Amino acid sequence: MSASRSQPDDVEDNHTDPYFDAVEEEEDDDLDDPDYDDEEDEPDEEDMTYHDLINDDSYEEEYHDAEEGLENLGFVVMEQLAGGDEGQATQGAAGEGAGTERFSIERRVIDLIANAGRRAGLVSQRELMNLLRGRNLGILLNSDDYDEEDLHFGTRMRRRRPLDPNRFPKVPSEKGRELMNSGTFGANDTSPPLRKRKQLARRILERELGTGDRAYRRMNQGMIAQSMIPRTDADMIVNYKAPVYSGQFSDDGNFFYSVVKDFKVRMYDTSNPYNWRHYKTVSFPFGSWTLTDASLSPDNKWLAYTSIQSNVCLAPTDPNDTGDPYTLSLAEYGARRDTYRGSFGIWSIRFSGDGRELVAGTNSRAIIVYDIETRQVLHHIEGHEDDVNAVCFADKSSPHILYSGSDDTTIKVWDRRSMGDGREAGAFVGHIEGLTYMDSKDDGRYLLSNGKDQSMKLWDLKMMYTSAQFREKNPRQHVPYSDFDYRWSRFDEDDWFPHPDDNSVVTFRGHQVLRTLIRCHFSPPASTDARYVYSGSYDGKVYVWNMDATIANVIDVRKATQPERALPREERQYYGRREMPGWTTVVRDASWHPTAPFIAASSWIGQDDRSGTVSLHSYNEGSLDEGFPEMGTSYDEQLNKLNRERGADDDDEDEEDDDEEDDDDDDDERGFPWS
């Protein structure tokens, strides 16, 4: 308050209210009390939900009283703002009465709005007092441009920028169409148009007969591969008693591994993609909360897998080697401030193209390069301002160029030959929220990323910003509020805007990147002609896009894994006649078989995402199934068949299953809600 304010205003400003001051002191004391517990036997007003609030008659009365008080208060404050210092010349008894009246209204608004606001979880009494004593209150209460949505929690409390209805990326993307026509991402049909139902049969016939010249035969083979996109119907469903965090085929398609929250990695022989065989399971000793990632060596002989700690487990894939996995520590001495670099978790791990090194992204904002042979950390660079959720190499045949994606919304490009100075070689900018995953096309040029801004982006290494350009542009200035909590919140599309310095090529939208670090990939060249990109999604689907950002297909994993016949017995108790209340499906990862038209989707399913599945989806022109085993057959983690007709023998086996479930209960309750 300025010194020129009137005496009643000074009295008002310095007035001490026993109730308000007591509340402040009580809150401060509670925060300092180590035994403080804010849980109470009786639900207080702050714990009431919105539906409880609107059904409360006293709340409705107070709301209307508050509206009336706000109108009077707005008039008083605006009058004061308009009068300024002129009001001092007419003070007297009337002025004192007006000051008392203003104070009375102010106190009434504090009591009424604070109670209602605290019920709805909006503002505290202290925040209201600051608003009421501020000079901008009259503008806040009387401006026609004021929007209630302008108030957000914490760092998001800012006035929303004007929304451009055309701000979203154009679909189809012109740059994406150019890439499709260039031949870099698949072939384009140059033959006369055929009826859709006859296209594939005709192309196969032409391939077998060898019709056309060499260019036509190459185009025809590419079109055959492009046309066989997997469908929703599942060939098989592998069930786990914990969520599946990742699942990937090897580069040759002979191997598949699933990374599960129970600290175990299951390995399967998929040399015959229609007949999987489980042959090995390895564990992570003393893991923290969950396994986070895994990477297969280029020769398929070693599997590296991680948890939220600084150790990496390295296990041989040879089924005859039943020994414990090797433990590699990525912690090291000699860190900043004479501390020990050991208190970090690993979100992402990758083998180099020659299989000699590991690169890791951590929750300590660092990228770590580790030499497996010497068991030494070669580089530990804090190259980001937030967690590094994803790392990968630009080309599997070369260990030199690697990428890192972070919650600070940026992707940085590193050259292994010049990482000693801790400075990146370049950067990509375009996401307005943190990144969840990255995948390289393995051609040393194109990169794909998933972001918490509900978008996936394609990048070209030729379009990256140099280190000098990145610092000059300071792209972080445009995203100071990139703190969206994807684990518990829904993304507001009104918060999305194109980054002013976006240097991506194509932006893909339509999926939901929520709840966990959902992954995206390029489709393989042999089985799809490298035509597509795809991603898991919070809504239980796998989205497949053309390179021009148009949807090529959507695989509904939730629909395929939810029917009762597809569930293990312990899940069927939650099954209703038509619906499954509380049932969720989150596709966290998906892997397209490199030589066959299959996609394996790794998901969280069930009540509160407490179980997991790997569902195998193949190309199928119809839902009729004459093969054996029948489509949708459900298996356990070791590929023992689960579903059959419910009979008397099941009751005896239920008792055995209950004993096995008791052994796994401890694994389901460990840790914290990180993903």
QUIZIFEN-V235920 format. One record per pair of residues at least 24 apart in sequence whose C-alpha atoms are under 10 Angstrom apart, sorted by the first residue. I is the first residue (numbers start at 0). J is the second residue. If there is no record, write none. Layout:
((I;J) (I;J))
//
This chain:
((0;132) (0;133) (0;134) (3;83) (3;84) (3;87) (4;83) (4;84) (4;86) (4;87) (5;83) (5;84) (5;85) (5;86) (5;87) (5;88) (5;90) (5;94) (5;95) (5;98) (6;87) (6;90) (6;94) (6;95) (6;98) (7;90) (7;94) (7;95) (7;96) (7;97) (7;98) (7;99) (7;101) (7;102) (8;94) (8;95) (8;97) (8;98) (8;99) (8;101) (8;102) (9;98) (10;98) (10;99) (10;102) (11;98) (11;99) (11;101) (11;102) (11;103) (11;105) (11;132) (12;102) (12;132) (14;102) (16;106) (19;106) (19;109) (19;110) (19;124) (19;125) (19;128) (20;125) (22;124) (22;125) (23;124) (23;125) (43;118) (44;114) (44;115) (44;116) (44;117) (44;118) (44;119) (44;120) (45;114) (45;115) (45;116) (45;117) (45;118) (45;119) (45;120) (45;121) (46;117) (46;118) (46;119) (46;120) (47;117) (47;118) (47;119) (47;120) (48;118) (48;119) (48;120) (49;118) (49;119) (49;120) (51;118) (51;119) (52;115) (52;118) (52;119) (58;111) (58;114) (58;115) (58;118) (59;115) (61;108) (61;110) (61;111) (61;112) (61;114) (61;115) (62;111) (62;112) (62;115) (63;111) (64;107) (64;108) (64;111) (64;112) (65;104) (65;107) (65;108) (65;109) (65;110) (65;111) (65;112) (65;115) (66;108) (66;111) (66;112) (67;108) (68;103) (68;104) (68;105) (68;107) (68;108) (68;111) (68;112) (69;104) (69;105) (69;107) (69;108) (69;112) (69;140) (69;141) (70;140) (70;141) (71;101) (71;104) (71;105) (72;100) (72;101) (72;102) (72;103) (72;104) (72;105) (72;107) (72;108) (72;131) (72;136) (72;137) (72;140) (73;136) (73;137) (73;138) (73;139) (73;140) (73;141) (74;137) (74;140) (74;141) (75;100) (75;101) (75;104) (75;137) (76;101) (76;131) (76;132) (76;133) (76;134) (76;135) (76;136) (76;137) (76;138) (76;140) (77;134) (77;135) (77;136) (77;137) (77;138) (77;140) (77;141) (78;137) (79;134) (79;137) (80;134) (80;135) (80;136) (80;137) (80;138) (105;131) (105;132) (106;131) (120;152) (121;150) (121;151) (121;152) (122;150) (122;152) (153;480) (153;482) (154;479) (154;480) (154;481) (154;482) (155;479) (155;480) (155;481) (155;482) (155;483) (156;480) (157;480) (159;493) (159;494) (160;493) (160;494) (160;496) (161;493) (162;493) (162;494) (162;495) (162;496) (163;493) (163;496) (164;493) (165;496) (166;495) (166;496) (166;497) (167;492) (167;495) (167;496) (167;497) (167;506) (167;508) (168;496) (168;497) (168;505) (168;506) (168;507) (168;508) (168;548) (169;505) (169;506) (169;507) (169;547) (169;548) (169;549) (170;505) (170;506) (170;507) (170;508) (170;547) (170;548) (170;549) (170;550) (171;505) (171;507) (171;545) (171;546) (171;547) (171;548) (171;549) (171;550) (172;504) (172;505) (172;506) (172;507) (172;545) (172;546) (172;547) (172;548) (172;549) (173;504) (173;505) (173;546) (173;547) (173;548) (174;504) (174;505) (174;546) (174;547) (174;548) (175;457) (175;504) (175;505) (175;506) (175;545) (175;546) (175;547) (175;548) (175;549) (176;505) (176;545) (176;546) (176;547) (176;548) (176;549) (177;546) (177;547) (178;504) (178;505) (178;530) (178;546) (178;547) (179;530) (179;531) (179;545) (179;546) (179;547) (182;218) (182;528) (182;529) (182;530) (183;528) (183;529) (183;530) (184;521) (184;522) (184;524) (184;527) (184;528) (184;529) (184;530) (184;531) (184;532) (184;545) (184;546) (185;218) (185;221) (185;222) (185;224) (185;225) (185;524) (185;527) (185;528) (185;529) (185;530) (185;531) (185;545) (185;546) (186;217) (186;218) (186;219) (186;220) (186;221) (186;222) (186;223) (186;224) (186;225) (186;528) (186;529) (186;530) (187;218) (187;219) (187;221) (187;222) (187;225) (187;530) (188;215) (188;218) (188;219) (188;221) (188;222) (189;215) (189;218) (189;219) (190;215) (190;218) (190;219) (196;620) (198;222) (198;223) (198;226) (199;223) (199;224) (199;226) (199;227) (218;528) (220;525) (220;528) (221;524) (221;525) (221;526) (221;527) (221;528) (221;529) (221;530) (222;527) (222;528) (222;530) (223;526) (223;527) (223;528) (224;524) (224;525) (224;526) (224;527) (224;528) (224;529) (224;530) (224;594) (224;595) (224;596) (225;522) (225;524) (225;525) (225;526) (225;527) (225;528) (225;529) (225;530) (225;531) (225;596) (226;526) (226;527) (226;528) (226;530) (226;551) (226;596) (226;618) (227;526) (227;527) (227;595) (227;596) (227;597) (227;617) (227;618) (227;619) (227;620) (228;526) (228;527) (228;531) (228;543) (228;551) (228;552) (228;553) (228;554) (228;591) (228;596) (228;597) (228;598) (228;616) (228;617) (228;618) (228;619) (228;620) (229;543) (229;552) (229;553) (229;554) (229;591) (229;595) (229;596) (229;597) (229;598) (229;599) (229;615) (229;616) (229;617) (229;618) (229;619) (229;620) (230;552) (230;553) (230;554) (230;555) (230;556) (230;596) (230;597) (230;598) (230;615) (230;616) (230;617) (230;618) (230;619) (230;620) (230;621) (230;622) (231;540) (231;541) (231;552) (231;553) (231;554) (231;555) (231;556) (231;557) (231;558) (231;559) (231;560) (231;614) (231;615) (231;616) (231;617) (231;618) (231;619) (231;622) (232;554) (232;555) (232;556) (232;558) (232;559) (232;560) (232;614) (232;615) (232;616) (232;617) (232;618) (232;619) (232;621) (232;622) (232;630) (232;631) (233;554) (233;555) (233;556) (233;558) (233;559) (233;560) (233;565) (233;597) (233;598) (233;599) (233;600) (233;613) (233;614) (233;615) (233;616) (233;617) (233;618) (233;619) (233;629) (233;630) (233;631) (233;632) (233;633) (234;273) (234;559) (234;597) (234;614) (234;615) (234;616) (234;617) (234;618) (234;619) (234;624) (234;628) (234;629) (234;630) (234;631) (234;632) (234;633) (235;273) (235;274) (235;275) (235;559) (235;560) (235;565) (235;599) (235;613) (235;614) (235;615) (235;616) (235;617) (235;628) (235;629) (235;630) (235;631) (235;632) (235;633) (235;634) (235;638) (235;640) (236;559) (236;560) (236;565) (236;566) (236;599) (236;600) (236;612) (236;613) (236;614) (236;615) (236;616) (236;630) (236;631) (236;632) (236;633) (236;634) (236;635) (236;636) (236;638) (236;640) (236;641) (237;560) (237;565) (237;566) (237;567) (237;601) (237;611) (237;612) (237;613) (237;614) (237;615) (237;631) (237;632) (237;633) (237;634) (237;635) (237;636) (237;637) (237;638) (237;639) (237;640) (237;641) (238;560) (238;565) (238;566) (238;567) (238;602) (238;604) (238;610) (238;611) (238;612) (238;613) (238;614) (238;633) (238;634) (238;635) (238;636) (238;637) (238;638) (238;641) (239;567) (239;602) (239;603) (239;604) (239;609) (239;610) (239;611) (239;612) (239;613) (239;634) (239;635) (239;636) (239;637) (240;567) (240;569) (240;570) (240;604) (240;605) (240;609) (240;610) (240;611) (240;612) (240;635) (240;636) (240;660) (240;663) (240;664) (240;666) (240;667) (241;289) (241;602) (241;603) (241;604) (241;605) (241;608) (241;609) (241;610) (241;611) (241;612) (241;663) (241;666) (241;667) (242;289) (242;585) (242;587) (242;601) (242;602) (242;603) (242;604) (242;605) (242;608) (242;609) (242;610) (242;611) (242;612) (242;613) (242;667) (243;289) (243;290) (243;291) (243;585) (243;586) (243;587) (243;588) (243;600) (243;601) (243;602) (243;603) (243;604) (243;608) (243;609) (243;610) (243;611) (243;612) (243;613) (244;289) (244;290) (244;291) (244;292) (244;293) (244;515) (244;516) (244;517) (244;518) (244;586) (244;587) (244;588) (244;601) (244;602) (244;603) (244;611) (244;612) (244;674) (245;290) (245;291) (245;292) (245;293) (245;517) (245;518) (245;586) (245;587) (245;588) (245;589) (245;590) (245;600) (245;601) (245;602) (245;613) (246;292) (246;293) (246;587) (246;588) (246;589) (246;590) (246;599) (246;600) (246;601) (246;602) (246;613) (247;293) (247;294) (247;295) (247;588) (247;589) (247;590) (247;591) (247;592) (247;598) (247;599) (247;600) (247;601) (248;295) (248;589) (248;590) (248;591) (248;592) (248;593) (248;598) (248;599) (249;294) (249;295) (249;296) (249;297) (249;298) (249;299) (249;590) (249;592) (249;593) (250;295) (250;296) (250;297) (250;298) (250;299) (250;523) (250;592) (250;593) (250;594) (251;297) (251;298) (251;299) (251;592) (251;593) (251;594) (252;591) (252;592) (252;593) (252;594) (252;595) (253;299) (253;592) (253;593) (253;594) (254;295) (254;299) (254;316) (254;592) (255;295) (255;590) (255;592) (255;599) (256;280) (256;293) (256;294) (256;295) (256;302) (256;316) (257;292) (257;293) (257;601) (257;612) (257;613) (257;636) (258;289) (258;290) (258;291) (258;292) (258;293) (258;304) (258;305) (258;601) (259;289) (259;290) (259;291) (259;292) (259;601) (259;602) (259;603) (259;610) (259;611) (259;612) (260;286) (260;287) (260;288) (260;289) (260;290) (260;291) (260;306) (260;603) (260;609) (260;610) (260;611) (260;666) (260;667) (260;669) (260;674) (261;286) (261;288) (261;289) (261;290) (261;663) (261;665) (261;666) (261;667) (261;669) (262;286) (262;287) (262;288) (262;289) (262;290) (262;291) (262;304) (262;305) (262;306) (262;666) (263;289) (263;290) (263;304) (264;290) (264;293) (264;302) (264;304) (264;314) (265;636) (265;637) (266;302) (266;316) (266;317) (266;318) (266;636) (266;637) (267;316) (267;636) (267;637) (267;638) (269;592) (271;595) (272;592) (272;594) (272;595) (272;596) (272;597) (272;615) (272;617) (273;595) (273;597) (273;615) (273;617) (274;628) (275;637) (275;638) (276;637) (276;638) (276;639) (277;318) (277;636) (277;637) (277;638) (277;639) (278;316) (278;317) (278;318) (278;319) (278;637) (278;638) (279;315) (279;316) (279;317) (279;318) (279;319) (279;320) (279;321) (279;637) (280;314) (280;316) (280;318) (280;321) (280;636) (280;637) (281;312) (281;313) (281;314) (281;315) (281;316) (281;321) (281;322) (281;323) (281;324) (282;312) (282;314) (282;323) (282;324) (283;310) (283;311) (283;312) (283;313) (283;314) (283;323) (283;324) (283;325) (283;326) (284;312) (284;323) (284;324) (284;326) (286;310) (286;670) (287;344) (287;669) (287;670) (287;671) (288;666) (288;667) (288;668) (288;669) (288;670) (288;671) (288;672) (288;673) (288;674) (289;666) (289;667) (289;669) (289;670) (289;671) (289;672) (289;673) (289;674) (290;345) (290;346) (290;674) (291;344) (291;345) (291;346) (291;347) (291;348) (291;516) (291;674) (292;345) (292;346) (292;347) (292;348) (292;349) (292;359) (292;389) (293;346) (293;347) (293;348) (293;349) (293;350) (294;347) (294;348) (294;349) (294;350) (294;351) (294;357) (295;348) (295;349) (295;350) (295;354) (296;349) (296;350) (296;351) (296;352) (296;353) (296;354) (296;355) (296;356) (296;357) (297;350) (297;351) (297;352) (297;353) (297;354) (297;355) (297;395) (297;396) (298;352) (298;353) (298;354) (299;354) (301;350) (301;354) (302;349) (302;350) (303;327) (303;348) (303;349) (303;350) (303;357) (304;345) (304;347) (304;348) (304;349) (305;344) (305;345) (305;346) (305;347) (305;348) (305;359) (306;344) (306;345) (306;346) (306;347) (307;342) (307;343) (307;344) (307;345) (307;346) (307;347) (307;361) (307;362) (307;673) (307;674) (308;341) (308;342) (308;343) (308;344) (308;345) (308;346) (308;361) (308;362) (309;340) (309;341) (309;342) (309;343) (309;344) (309;345) (309;359) (309;361) (309;362) (310;341) (310;343) (310;344) (310;345) (311;345) (311;348) (311;357) (311;359) (313;371) (327;369) (327;371) (327;374) (327;375) (328;369) (328;374) (328;375) (328;376) (329;357) (329;358) (329;359) (329;367) (329;368) (329;369) (329;370) (329;374) (329;375) (329;376) (329;377) (329;379) (330;367) (330;375) (330;376) (330;379) (331;375) (331;376) (331;379) (334;379) (340;379) (344;386) (345;386) (345;387) (345;388) (345;389) (346;386) (346;387) (346;388) (346;389) (346;390) (346;435) (346;436) (346;516) (346;674) (347;387) (347;388) (347;389) (347;390) (347;391) (347;403) (347;435) (347;436) (347;437) (348;388) (348;389) (348;390) (348;391) (349;389) (349;390) (349;391) (349;392) (350;391) (350;392) (350;395) (350;398) (351;391) (351;392) (351;393) (351;394) (351;395) (351;396) (351;397) (351;398) (351;399) (351;400) (351;401) (352;392) (352;393) (352;394) (352;395) (352;396) (352;397) (352;398) (352;399) (352;441) (353;395) (353;396) (353;397) (353;398) (354;395) (354;396) (354;398) (355;398) (356;398) (357;391) (357;398) (358;390) (358;391) (358;392) (358;401) (358;402) (358;403) (359;387) (359;388) (359;389) (359;390) (359;391) (359;403) (360;386) (360;387) (360;388) (360;389) (360;390) (360;391) (360;403) (360;404) (360;405) (361;385) (361;386) (361;387) (361;388) (361;389) (361;390) (361;405) (362;386) (362;387) (362;388) (362;405) (362;406) (363;387) (364;388) (364;405) (364;406) (364;407) (365;403) (365;405) (366;390) (366;402) (366;403) (366;404) (366;413) (368;415) (368;418) (377;415) (377;418) (377;419) (378;415) (378;418) (378;419) (378;420) (378;421) (379;418) (379;419) (379;421) (380;418) (380;419) (380;420) (380;421) (380;422) (380;423) (381;421) (381;422) (382;411) (382;413) (382;421) (382;422) (382;423) (383;407) (383;408) (383;409) (383;410) (383;411) (384;408) (384;409) (385;409) (385;433) (386;433) (386;434) (387;433) (387;434) (387;435) (387;436) (388;433) (388;434) (388;435) (388;436) (388;437) (388;516) (389;434) (389;435) (389;436) (389;437) (389;438) (389;448) (389;449) (389;516) (389;518) (390;436) (390;437) (390;438) (390;439) (391;436) (391;437) (391;438) (391;439) (391;441) (391;446) (392;437) (392;438) (392;439) (392;440) (392;441) (392;443) (392;446) (393;438) (393;439) (393;440) (393;441) (393;442) (393;443) (393;444) (393;445) (393;446) (393;460) (394;439) (394;440) (394;441) (394;442) (394;443) (394;444) (394;445) (395;439) (395;440) (395;441) (395;442) (395;443) (396;441) (396;442) (396;443) (397;441) (397;442) (397;443) (400;424) (400;443) (401;439) (401;443) (402;426) (402;427) (402;437) (402;438) (402;439) (402;446) (403;434) (403;436) (403;437) (404;433) (404;434) (404;435) (404;436) (404;437) (404;448) (404;449) (404;450) (405;432) (405;433) (405;434) (405;435) (405;436) (405;450) (406;430) (406;431) (406;432) (406;433) (406;434) (406;435) (406;450) (406;451) (406;481) (406;482) (406;483) (407;431) (407;432) (407;433) (407;434) (407;475) (407;478) (407;479) (407;481) (407;482) (408;432) (408;433) (408;434) (408;435) (408;450) (408;451) (408;452) (408;474) (408;475) (408;478) (408;481) (408;482) (409;433) (409;434) (409;474) (409;475) (410;434) (410;437) (410;448) (410;458) (410;463) (411;463) (411;464) (411;465) (411;466) (411;469) (412;460) (412;463) (412;464) (412;465) (412;466) (422;466) (423;465) (423;466) (423;467) (423;469) (424;463) (424;464) (424;465) (424;466) (424;467) (425;460) (425;462) (425;463) (425;464) (425;465) (425;466) (425;467) (425;468) (425;469) (426;460) (426;462) (426;463) (426;464) (426;465) (426;466) (426;467) (426;468) (426;469) (426;470) (426;502) (427;458) (427;459) (427;460) (427;462) (427;463) (427;464) (427;465) (427;469) (427;474) (427;500) (427;501) (427;502) (427;503) (428;458) (428;463) (428;464) (428;469) (428;474) (428;475) (428;498) (428;499) (428;500) (428;501) (428;502) (428;503) (429;456) (429;458) (429;474) (429;496) (429;497) (429;498) (429;499) (429;500) (429;501) (429;502) (429;503) (429;504) (429;506) (430;454) (430;455) (430;456) (430;478) (430;481) (430;495) (430;496) (430;497) (430;498) (430;500) (430;501) (430;502) (430;503) (430;506) (431;474) (431;475) (431;477) (431;478) (431;479) (431;480) (431;481) (431;482) (431;483) (431;494) (431;495) (431;496) (431;497) (431;498) (431;501) (432;478) (432;479) (432;480) (432;481) (432;482) (432;483) (432;484) (432;485) (432;495) (433;481) (433;482) (433;483) (433;484) (433;485) (434;512) (434;516) (434;517) (434;518) (435;512) (435;513) (435;515) (435;516) (435;517) (435;518) (435;519) (436;516) (436;517) (436;518) (436;519) (436;520) (437;518) (437;519) (437;520) (437;521) (438;518) (438;519) (438;520) (438;521) (439;520) (439;521) (440;520) (440;521) (440;522) (440;523) (440;524) (440;529) (441;521) (445;504) (445;521) (446;503) (446;504) (446;520) (446;521) (447;503) (447;505) (447;506) (447;519) (447;520) (447;521) (447;532) (447;533) (448;506) (448;518) (448;519) (448;520) (448;534) (449;506) (449;507) (449;512) (449;516) (449;517) (449;518) (449;519) (449;520) (449;534) (449;535) (450;511) (450;512) (450;513) (450;516) (450;517) (450;518) (450;519) (451;481) (451;482) (451;483) (451;484) (451;485) (451;486) (451;490) (451;511) (451;512) (451;513) (451;514) (451;515) (451;516) (451;517) (452;481) (452;483) (452;485) (452;490) (452;491) (452;492) (452;494) (452;495) (452;496) (452;508) (452;511) (452;512) (452;513) (453;485) (453;490) (453;491) (453;492) (453;495) (453;507) (453;508) (453;509) (453;510) (453;511) (453;512) (453;513) (453;536) (454;495) (454;506) (454;507) (454;508) (454;509) (454;510) (454;511) (454;512) (455;505) (455;506) (455;507) (455;508) (455;509) (455;510) (455;512) (455;518) (455;519) (455;532) (455;533) (455;534) (455;548) (456;502) (456;503) (456;504) (456;505) (456;506) (456;507) (456;508) (456;519) (456;548) (457;502) (457;503) (457;504) (457;505) (457;506) (457;507) (457;521) (457;532) (457;546) (458;502) (458;503) (458;504) (458;505) (458;506) (459;502) (459;503) (459;504) (459;505) (460;503) (462;502) (462;503) (462;504) (463;502) (463;503) (464;500) (464;502) (469;500) (472;499) (472;500) (473;500) (474;498) (474;499) (474;500) (474;501) (475;500) (484;513) (484;514) (485;511) (485;512) (485;513) (485;514) (485;515) (485;516) (486;512) (486;513) (486;514) (486;515) (486;516) (486;672) (486;673) (486;674) (487;513) (487;514) (487;515) (488;513) (488;514) (489;513) (489;514) (505;546) (505;547) (505;548) (506;546) (506;547) (506;548) (507;532) (507;533) (507;544) (507;545) (507;546) (507;547) (507;548) (507;549) (507;550) (508;542) (508;544) (508;548) (508;549) (508;550) (509;536) (509;542) (509;544) (509;548) (509;549) (509;550) (510;534) (510;535) (510;536) (510;537) (510;538) (510;539) (510;540) (510;541) (510;542) (510;543) (510;553) (511;535) (511;536) (511;537) (511;538) (511;539) (511;540) (511;542) (511;585) (511;586) (512;536) (512;537) (512;538) (512;585) (512;586) (512;587) (513;537) (513;538) (513;585) (513;587) (514;585) (514;587) (514;672) (514;673) (514;674) (515;585) (515;586) (515;587) (515;603) (515;672) (515;673) (515;674) (516;587) (516;588) (516;673) (516;674) (517;585) (517;586) (517;587) (517;588) (517;589) (517;674) (518;586) (518;587) (518;588) (518;589) (518;590) (519;543) (519;587) (519;588) (519;589) (519;590) (520;588) (520;589) (520;590) (520;591) (521;590) (521;591) (522;590) (522;591) (522;592) (522;593) (522;598) (523;590) (523;591) (523;592) (523;593) (523;594) (523;595) (524;593) (524;594) (525;592) (525;593) (525;594) (525;595) (525;596) (526;591) (526;592) (526;593) (526;594) (526;595) (526;596) (526;597) (527;591) (527;592) (527;593) (527;594) (527;595) (527;596) (533;588) (533;589) (533;590) (533;591) (534;586) (534;587) (534;588) (534;589) (534;590) (534;600) (535;585) (535;586) (535;587) (535;588) (535;589) (535;590) (535;600) (535;601) (535;602) (536;584) (536;585) (536;586) (536;587) (536;588) (536;589) (536;602) (537;583) (537;584) (537;585) (537;586) (537;587) (537;602) (537;603) (538;583) (538;584) (538;585) (538;586) (539;583) (539;584) (539;585) (539;586) (539;587) (539;600) (539;602) (539;603) (539;604) (540;584) (540;585) (540;586) (540;587) (540;589) (540;600) (540;602) (541;585) (541;586) (541;587) (541;588) (541;589) (541;598) (541;599) (541;600) (542;589) (554;598) (554;600) (554;616) (555;584) (555;586) (555;616) (556;584) (556;585) (556;586) (556;600) (556;601) (556;602) (556;604) (556;612) (556;613) (556;614) (556;615) (556;616) (557;582) (557;583) (557;584) (557;585) (557;586) (557;602) (557;603) (557;604) (557;614) (558;584) (559;614) (559;615) (559;616) (559;631) (560;584) (560;602) (560;604) (560;605) (560;612) (560;613) (560;614) (560;631) (560;633) (561;604) (561;605) (562;631) (563;642) (564;631) (564;632) (564;633) (564;641) (564;642) (564;643) (564;644) (565;630) (565;631) (565;632) (565;633) (565;634) (565;641) (565;642) (565;643) (566;605) (566;612) (566;631) (566;632) (566;633) (566;634) (566;635) (566;641) (566;642) (567;633) (567;634) (567;635) (567;640) (567;641) (567;642) (567;643) (568;641) (568;642) (568;645) (568;649) (568;652) (568;653) (568;656) (569;653) (569;656) (569;657) (569;660) (570;605) (570;606) (570;610) (573;605) (573;606) (579;605) (579;606) (580;605) (580;606) (581;605) (581;606) (581;607) (581;608) (582;606) (582;607) (582;608) (583;607) (583;608) (583;609) (584;608) (584;610) (584;611) (584;612) (585;611) (586;611) (586;612) (586;613) (588;613) (589;613) (589;614) (589;615) (590;615) (591;615) (591;616) (591;617) (592;617) (609;667) (609;668) (610;667) (612;636))
//
